[in-house]
Amino acid sequence: MLLTAAVFAGSVLYPFGVAGQSAGEMRVDVVSGETELAQGETTTIEINYQAPAGQTPDTVGFDLEYDPDVLSITEEDVSSGGYIDNSISNKNVSNGVVEFTEFSFDPDNPSVNPGEPVATIEVELAEGVDEGTQTDLEFTDVTIFPEDIGTPETVGTTITAASGTQTTPDYNVKIHNPTLSQTPVDETPSDHTLNFDVVNVSADNETDNFTVTLPEEVTVEDITETTVTDASGESIAVSDDPADDDNPGRELSFAVNPNSQETTVKTLTVEVEMELSATP
């Protein structure tokens, strides 16, 4: 499976303050310190602010610009870091800009945690990034109140896609549309067919294991056959077939290996023929 890495290049300084005047610093930091980001993984970025000595802001905000064709960031990926105590924050992500502002509920007596970030941002590579593509994470605006604290110097970073990407399959495997024929199940053992779909199965020549647990009110007397097919109707071989278990119990475990020329995902339809009765 091809994984795409991203390299976080050396930080770049973007001065907003007046030359020769210390007004603090706001910077982008990669929490892990790692310089590579694999496709499908996320890394946490902190926005850290150091106020001038003796100054306590009641409002801190920033606009952070990036290339949305290189990085994927949503509003849910942006969180307050806890820098300002007893605060409320506003955030927005659109058109390659993260906008964030945090206000103290008590602007006349604000309190801050200097060791905590202003905000944290979860980032991952966008799909289809070409090798060598770069994006700067740079501040285009910074807001600090009271205004006499001054506007800090800012330090951004640059992210480079180290190799071309391929779309990462969604391996969030889920079971959909379970149905049981001849419901309800009564005390007399009778034949039933359990059908369900398994979505986002990884067709990567690796074995995938699944377990389906039936409710306590049901006793599995016997399993006669397990059939798995893909969306085209092709039969998928089943290993560890619960039909081979003389005492399967309520947990039906089996394994499949949907082969593919390329790593992708598939939806499989599972049909289990069984004899069930109601648990006394």
Residue, then its C-alpha position, 0 to 999 in steps of 0.5 A: m500500500l502506498l503511503t504518502a508522507a509530508v515534510f514539515a520544513g523549517s519555520v519561517l518568520y513573518p514579522f507583524g510588529v514594529a522593528g526593535q519593539s518586543a511585542g511577543e511571539m505567536r508560532v506554529d508548532v508540530v506537537s510530535g516533532e515529527t517531520e513526516l505525515a503519512q497519508g490517512e494519518t493526522t498530526t496535531i499543530e499547536i498555535n502558541y503565543q508568548a506575551p511580552a513580559g508583564q502583559t496579560p491579554d484578554t483576547v487572542g486571535f489569528d488567521l492562519e492561511y494554508d493551501p486546501d489542495v495540500l492539507s485537509i482541515t475542518e472546523e471540527d479539527v480546531s479546538s481551544g488550547g486553554y491559554i485563556d482561563n474562563s473563556i469563549s472561542n469563535k472559529n471558522v475554516s473556509n477557503g484555506v484560512v483558519e480563523f480563531t479568536e478567544f475572549s476572556f469572560d472577565p476582560d477586566n481581570p483576565s487570567v492566562n496559562p502561559g504553558e498552554p497553546v491558544a489553539t490546537i489543529e488536527v491536520e492531514l494531507a488532502e487527497g491527490v497531492d502531487e510529489g513536491t507540492q508545498t503549502d505554507l502555514e502562515f499567519t495573515d492576521v493576529t489580534i491581541f487585546p488590549e491593543d497596547i500589548g502590541t502585535p507579536e512577531t509570527v513564526g509559521t512552517t511549510i509542509t511538503a508532500a514527500s510523494g504523490t498520493q493515492t486515495t486512502p481507502d476508508y477502513n471504517v468497517k461497518i455492518h449495515n441492513p441486518t435482517l433475519s427471516q422468519t421472525p420472531v424466533d420462538e422456543t421451537p428450533s427453526d431455520h432462519t437466514l441472517n443477512f447483512d452488508v459489511v461496508n468498507v472491507s479492505a481489499d488489500n490481500e490481507t485477511d479481515n476478521f468479523t464477529v457478529t453477536l446475536p442477542e441473549e434472547v436467541t440460542v444458536e442451535d446450528i449453523t449450516e452455511t455461510t455465504v459471502t459475495d461482493a457487489s458484483g455477485e462474485s463469491i468471496a471465500v470464507s475461512d474460520d467459517p462458523a458453520d464448521d463450529d459444532n458449538p458456535g454460540r451467539e458470537l459468529s466469527f469468520a474471516v474473508n480475504p477479498n483480493s484486488q489488483e489495487t488496494t481498495v474497499k468493497t461492500l460484502t453481502v453476508e448470508v448465514e443459514m442457521e437454526l435458532s430458538a428462543t432462549p428459555 
